[in-house]
Amino acid sequence: MAQPQPTPSASAGVHSDAFHTVEDAGDPDLRWAVLSAAEASGFKPTRAQIYPKRDRALRQLIPADRRGLVTRTTPVASMGSCFAVYIRKHLLARGYAYLQEEHGPCAREGSCRYGAVYNTGSLAQIAEAAVGAFQPAETHWPIDGLLLSPYRAKIAWPDQDARRAETERHAFALRRMFQNAEVLIFTAGLSEVWRSRIDGATFAAPPPKRLLDPARHRFELLSPEANLANLERFRELAKSLNPGLRFIVTVSPVPLRATFRDGVPAQLADEVSKASLRVAVDRFVERHDDADYFPAYELVRRLTPDAFTDDNIHVHASVVARVMHLFEQAFGEPDSQSSTPPHGAADSVAPSAPIPDGGNALLAAFLRDAVRIVADRFPGERLALFGAGEHTKRLLHALDTGSARELLSRIAFILDDAAERSPAPSRSILGVPVRHPDDAGPDGIAAVIPSSDTIEDALGDRARAWAAGSDAAVCPLYRPLTAEERFALRSAA
């Protein structure tokens, strides 16, 4: 309901440097006291303390003083939820000194065979296992002739001897990981967990239906305090093995698939689950100088429209690529050819021209930098795009600003199988002609970029077929380059 507006009157002349009052016309016994800005706040906020306008949102989120924390020679390990898979893949593809202490089943999510680590309870237990302090009451769940691990998702053993031997090797690999790493990255996923009623151990996933026993197993929504205690336990034990270890913590933007809370819609349950994690991580990072936060959650959930695929669970590959790009800009060692300006530079966020997807500054910044990385390998030479869909429109609009217009001027044409066959193309996008592949040859083109965030591989195959027999390189923006493509680029450079 709207508040009644105060009406100044001659009898309400109480003023000072701190406040002034006016009478409420609806109630003669009530006064409205309006504090001055200085008196109300008591401090003058810095720019970082003020909620940003849209054009400053991205640069406010990205850390300004942590670049170089993870160089190409820094031993780095990772673990976490399914979003952690992308961090591992990116670091490996970019040539970082990623520690892979175990291989085989359930090792693609991180540095050892712990599979996806969704919650902070499991995180603390990994550190306990590394120092020999994790001795759970339930060592396994027998199912279909196998012994299923309750604490590592999808791990099973054929018999007890194999379980004991592999568990011992795994603990040794964990110790080696903690001792050898200089930086450890953890992605927290959710706060809904299943635990043992016997000793409080946290399971990696809910017990199988046929083994679920309410007398031994219980569901729990971890509070911020519980999540923080788990993070502290993890840090304490990890530092006991390696006092110099540093931490980068993220919160996964991927939502819950389903909630175990009765009567609570999954979307609301997910918000609570993420909020508990986010509060705990914030307190953890505030407490410790050796811990930093990377805002993957905020970059996807708050700054990226339509970030998720049709299932509303998985993040588009192009969005993941942008987030990983920004992670490297914040903490890593970007290529010398990278054009991203220093933190706070005006050209690093929003283009002057509107982008068709609603002004997504994150997308524009990524596209400009990705195209320049390609262009800088072929100084002054002409480029081509393959595909004339919405992604190409966004890409060209992103280039139509500031110094990036030089890149736009170097794009000779856009190849598209649906383009009309004619000597003189009638269609163009931002002045760049759209040509049928049969009407434009690769002569004079140094590189062709498959322009799509959904069918990049397919367009890449078409581009390679078009460029066959020429010196034109095919340079994807999202997929890591193959060894052959990297060699071709190095040779061209």
NULUM-968704 format. One record per residue (C-alpha): residue in one letter; z, x negated, y negated. Coordinates in steps of 0.05 Angstrom, whole numbers, padded with zeros to 5 digits, always signed. Layout:
<atoms>
AZXY;...
</atoms>
This chain:
<atoms>
M+00000+00000+00000;A-00017-00026-00069;Q+00042-00051-00109;P+00055-00018-00178;Q+00030-00063-00233;P+00083-00088-00282;T+00076-00062-00352;P+00099-00108-00409;S+00143-00076-00461;A+00178-00097-00525;S+00246-00092-00491;A+00225-00139-00435;G+00222-00201-00478;V+00259-00249-00431;H+00219-00314-00429;S+00233-00386-00412;D+00194-00447-00388;A+00212-00428-00317;F+00196-00353-00316;H+00186-00290-00355;T+00204-00219-00337;V+00173-00152-00351;E+00198-00082-00338;D+00171-00038-00282;A+00147+00025-00314;G+00166+00064-00252;D+00239+00041-00249;P+00277+00021-00313;D+00329-00015-00271;L+00278-00063-00240;R+00249-00127-00270;W+00190-00168-00246;A+00205-00242-00251;V+00143-00287-00251;L+00158-00360-00238;S+00114-00413-00271;A+00070-00453-00223;A+00112-00516-00231;E+00177-00479-00221;A+00151-00440-00161;S+00122-00499-00122;G+00163-00558-00145;F+00105-00606-00129;K+00033-00619-00144;P-00006-00615-00079;T-00058-00667-00061;R-00128-00645-00043;A-00112-00653+00031;Q-00054-00604+00023;I-00098-00549-00006;Y-00135-00504+00042;P-00207-00526+00033;K-00268-00489+00009;R-00323-00484+00060;D-00361-00546+00036;R-00299-00590+00045;A-00273-00562+00111;L-00305-00615+00156;R-00285-00677+00117;Q-00213-00652+00110;L-00207-00648+00186;I-00234-00716+00206;P-00184-00773+00202;A-00202-00822+00147;D-00165-00885+00169;R-00172-00890+00245;R-00243-00914+00253;G-00245-00974+00299;L-00184-00953+00339;V-00230-00950+00399;T-00283-01005+00396;R-00335-01021+00449;T-00286-01072+00479;T-00222-01029+00476;P-00199-01009+00546;V-00193-00934+00541;A-00171-00882+00593;S-00172-00806+00591;M-00146-00745+00625;G-00140-00671+00611;S-00172-00603+00618;C-00246-00589+00631;F-00263-00609+00560;A-00239-00679+00577;V-00300-00686+00621;Y-00344-00689+00559;I-00301-00745+00528;R-00308-00787+00591;K-00383-00775+00595;H-00394-00792+00522;L-00354-00856+00524;L-00390-00880+00586;A-00458-00862+00559;R-00444-00898+00493;G-00423-00963+00526;Y-00348-00962+00513;A-00299-01000+00558;Y-00278-00938+00596;L-00227-00950+00652;Q-00247-00919+00718;E-00192-00938+00765;E-00212-00889+00821;H-00278-00860+00843;G-00300-00803+00888;P-00272-00732+00891;C-00239-00706+00827;A-00251-00771+00788;R-00304-00744+00740;E-00251-00712+00696;G-00216-00777+00679;S-00198-00848+00697;C-00165-00831+00764;R-00170-00778+00818;Y-00124-00727+00785;G-00179-00676+00772;A-00173-00630+00713;V-00103-00635+00681;Y-00095-00569+00646;N-00022-00569+00624;T+00031-00615+00597;G+00075-00607+00658;S+00022-00637+00702;L+00012-00692+00650;A+00085-00712+00653;Q+00082-00712+00729;I+00024-00761+00728;A+00067-00811+00691;E+00124-00797+00738;A+00079-00811+00798;A+00058-00877+00766;V+00129-00902+00764;G+00150-00872+00831;A+00193-00818+00800;F+00154-00757+00824;Q+00182-00734+00891;P+00167-00659+00895;A+00198-00613+00946;E+00130-00583+00964;T+00085-00642+00982;H+00026-00600+01006;W+00000-00531+01023;P-00030-00522+01093;I-00094-00482+01089;D-00154-00478+01136;G-00136-00541+01174;L-00127-00583+01111;L-00067-00604+01070;L-00080-00581+00998;S-00047-00618+00941;P-00007-00571+00896;Y-00009-00622+00839;R-00081-00647+00836;A-00134-00593+00832;K-00183-00593+00892;I-00152-00652+00928;A-00138-00643+01002;W-00123-00688+01062;P-00139-00681+01136;D-00069-00699+01160;Q-00001-00725+01138;D-00018-00799+01149;A-00079-00792+01104;R-00038-00755+01052;R+00015-00809+01048;A-00036-00866+01047;E-00080-00834+00993;T-00021-00813+00951;E+00005-00885+00952;R-00063-00912+00931;H-00068-00860+00876;A+00000-00880+00848;F-00022-00953+00847;A-00086-00934+00810;L-00045-00894+00759;R+00000-00954+00746;R-00061-00998+00737;M-00092-00948+00689;F-00029-00945+00645;Q-00020-01020+00646;N-00093-01037+00629;A-00108-00984+00577;E-00099-00997+00503;V-00115-00925+00484;L-00105-00862+00526;I-00138-00796+00507;F-00108-00731+00532;T-00137-00661+00523;A-00086-00604+00531;G-00116-00539+00557;L-00065-00484+00568;S+00008-00464+00568;E+00006-00414+00626;V+00031-00449+00689;W+00057-00437+00759;R+00119-00476+00779;S+00164-00487+00839;R+00229-00449+00839;I+00258-00504+00883;D+00253-00564+00836;G+00214-00540+00776;A+00151-00580+00792;T+00088-00556+00757;F+00028-00539+00800;A-00043-00559+00779;A-00067-00488+00792;P-00037-00422+00819;P-00018-00425+00893;P-00070-00395+00939;K-00059-00320+00949;R-00042-00327+01023;L+00011-00380+01006;L+00040-00349+00943;D+00115-00338+00955;P+00155-00305+00899;A+00217-00337+00928;R+00189-00406+00917;H+00137-00398+00862;R+00140-00370+00792;F+00095-00360+00733;E+00116-00387+00665;L+00088-00389+00595;L+00109-00457+00567;S+00141-00454+00499;P+00125-00504+00444;E+00192-00538+00460;A+00175-00544+00534;N+00106-00571+00518;L+00136-00621+00470;A+00188-00644+00521;N+00132-00656+00572;L+00092-00697+00521;E+00154-00738+00505;R+00168-00750+00579;F+00096-00772+00589;R+00099-00820+00530;E+00166-00849+00551;L+00143-00867+00621;A+00074-00891+00599;K+00105-00937+00547;S+00152-00964+00601;L+00090-00991+00636;N+00053-01011+00573;P+00093-01015+00507;G+00029-01025+00466;L-00006-00963+00491;R-00033-00915+00438;F-00050-00841+00446;I-00103-00794+00420;V-00086-00722+00434;T-00132-00662+00430;V-00127-00588+00446;S-00185-00559+00485;P-00224-00504+00450;V-00243-00473+00518;P-00204-00407+00527;L-00167-00380+00586;R-00212-00349+00639;A-00157-00299+00654;T-00083-00289+00639;F-00026-00278+00687;R+00013-00239+00634;D+00016-00164+00650;G-00007-00117+00596;V-00032-00172+00549;P-00106-00177+00534;A-00135-00245+00554;Q-00157-00260+00482;L-00087-00249+00455;A-00056-00288+00512;D-00103-00346+00498;E-00083-00348+00425;V-00010-00353+00444;S-00025-00406+00497;K-00064-00449+00448;A-00013-00438+00392;S+00043-00465+00436;L+00003-00527+00452;R-00019-00537+00380;V+00052-00534+00354;A+00077-00582+00407;V+00020-00632+00394;D+00032-00629+00319;R+00106-00645+00328;F+00089-00700+00378;V+00040-00734+00331;E+00088-00727+00272;R+00142-00763+00311;H+00103-00823+00335;D+00062-00874+00297;D+00025-00892+00362;A-00004-00821+00369;D-00063-00789+00333;Y-00093-00720+00335;F-00167-00705+00340;P-00184-00633+00318;A-00233-00613+00373;Y-00201-00544+00376;E-00209-00531+00302;L-00280-00560+00299;V-00304-00511+00352;R-00261-00450+00339;R-00260-00452+00263;L-00321-00490+00239;T-00375-00471+00290;P-00404-00401+00291;D-00430-00379+00359;A-00401-00441+00393;F-00397-00409+00461;T-00449-00391+00513;D-00459-00319+00535;D-00398-00321+00581;N-00355-00334+00519;I-00319-00390+00558;H-00364-00451+00559;V-00382-00489+00496;H-00456-00499+00480;A-00479-00569+00498;S-00503-00580+00427;V-00434-00563+00400;V-00401-00611+00449;A-00450-00665+00426;R-00431-00655+00354;V-00356-00657+00369;M-00365-00721+00409;H-00406-00750+00352;L-00349-00735+00303;F-00298-00763+00352;E-00336-00828+00351;Q-00341-00826+00275;A-00266-00815+00270;F-00239-00865+00321;G-00297-00903+00351;E-00348-00955+00335;P-00412-00919+00315;D-00480-00953+00317;S-00496-00995+00256;Q-00556-00949+00246;S-00511-00888+00238;S-00520-00856+00171;T-00456-00817+00166;P-00426-00835+00098;P-00353-00856+00091;H-00300-00802+00096;G-00304-00758+00034;A-00375-00775+00014;A-00410-00713-00012;D-00473-00722+00031;S-00433-00721+00096;V-00420-00646+00099;A-00461-00590+00071;P-00535-00592+00052;S-00557-00562-00013;A-00607-00518+00023;P-00580-00460+00065;I-00581-00468+00140;P-00603-00405+00178;D-00541-00403+00222;G-00495-00387+00165;G-00484-00454+00132;N-00455-00492+00191;A-00435-00558+00159;L-00416-00589+00226;L-00486-00576+00254;A-00521-00602+00191;A-00481-00667+00190;F-00495-00680+00263;L-00570-00666+00258;R-00579-00710+00197;D-00543-00768+00230;A-00577-00759+00298;V-00647-00759+00267;R-00631-00820+00224;I-00608-00859+00285;V-00676-00847+00315;A-00714-00860+00250;D-00678-00925+00235;R-00704-00954+00300;F-00775-00944+00275;P-00771-00964+00200;G-00824-00929+00158;E-00861-00900+00218;R-00879-00828+00231;L-00841-00780+00276;A-00857-00714+00310;L-00815-00657+00336;F-00830-00618+00400;G-00811-00545+00395;A-00817-00497+00335;G-00758-00451+00349;E-00693-00436+00312;H-00665-00505+00326;T-00723-00538+00290;K-00713-00492+00230;R-00640-00513+00227;L-00658-00586+00235;L-00709-00586+00179;H-00663-00547+00132;A-00608-00599+00147;L-00656-00654+00127;D-00677-00619+00063;T-00622-00648+00020;G-00605-00713-00016;S-00626-00778+00016;A-00642-00742+00081;R-00707-00716+00050;E-00737-00784+00064;L-00729-00768+00138;L-00762-00700+00128;S-00822-00734+00095;R-00832-00777+00157;I-00840-00718+00205;A-00916-00714+00212;F-00919-00648+00251;I-00884-00602+00300;L-00913-00593+00369;D-00907-00524+00401;D-00943-00496+00462;A-00944-00427+00429;A-00980-00452+00366;E-01049-00425+00352;R-01107-00469+00372;S-01145-00486+00308;P-01168-00548+00271;A-01125-00530+00211;P-01057-00502+00230;S-01039-00439+00192;R-00964-00444+00206;S-00913-00493+00177;I-00838-00499+00171;L-00813-00528+00105;G-00882-00556+00095;V-00886-00590+00163;P-00947-00565+00201;V-00939-00534+00271;R-00993-00559+00319;H-01012-00544+00390;P-01002-00606+00434;D-01077-00606+00451;D-01095-00609+00377;A-01052-00668+00358;G-01052-00736+00391;P-00996-00787+00393;D-01034-00841+00354;G-00992-00864+00296;I-00929-00829+00321;A-00871-00876+00337;A-00823-00825+00367;V-00822-00752+00386;I-00757-00713+00386;P-00748-00654+00433;S-00719-00602+00386;S-00673-00555+00424;D-00600-00549+00442;T-00613-00506+00503;I-00678-00530+00536;E-00679-00603+00512;D-00694-00630+00581;A-00754-00584+00590;L-00782-00601+00521;G-00769-00675+00536;D-00813-00670+00598;R-00868-00637+00557;A-00861-00690+00503;R-00867-00746+00554;A-00929-00715+00583;W-00959-00709+00513;A-00942-00781+00496;A-00965-00810+00563;G-01006-00872+00555;S-00984-00884+00483;D-00928-00924+00451;A-00891-00862+00427;A-00819-00859+00450;V-00784-00794+00470;C-00716-00791+00436;P-00669-00733+00455;L-00613-00715+00406;Y-00562-00689+00455;R-00574-00718+00524;P-00554-00791+00533;L-00615-00836+00539;T-00637-00860+00607;A-00638-00935+00621;E-00714-00935+00613;E-00710-00899+00546;R-00657-00947+00521;F-00700-01006+00541;A-00760-00976+00506;L-00721-00965+00442;R-00692-01036+00443;S-00762-01064+00454;A-00790-01023+00397;A-00733-01045+00351;
</atoms>
